Amino acid sequence: MSDLKDPRVLFAAERTLLAWNRTSLSFIAFGFLIERAGLLLHVLAPESVGVVNAMLGFWIGILFILLGAFAAVWSSRQFRALLRTLSPAEFPTGYGFRWGLAVNMVVAFLGLVLVGALFIGRG
């Protein structure tokens, strides 16, 4: 239990959650970029890009996207654990602290949808 009775603890935790949200979005975007770069190289110079390189780019991209989705879920879990330690005095009246959790879960879900779409588009 925190017992600091200071809402700045909640705000600091929320800033950390949102930093992890940006990190997870960056992982997802980077993974998508890697996956699509392999396709672009295959279109521009099909003879110089081997099957192994194309598959490697695909799987590295997928792993980065999954890492981003995992980071969003894990940081939400950590934030919820911290929320349970705060006293009621540390929550400002009417402040919607659950929006950060909702955004992180949507990012994780959309990352998984992107992975599914990339697999469907590949097959």
Salt bridges, closest charged atoms under 4 A:
ASP6 OD2 - ARG8 NH2 2.76
GLU35 OE1 - ARG36 NE 2.75
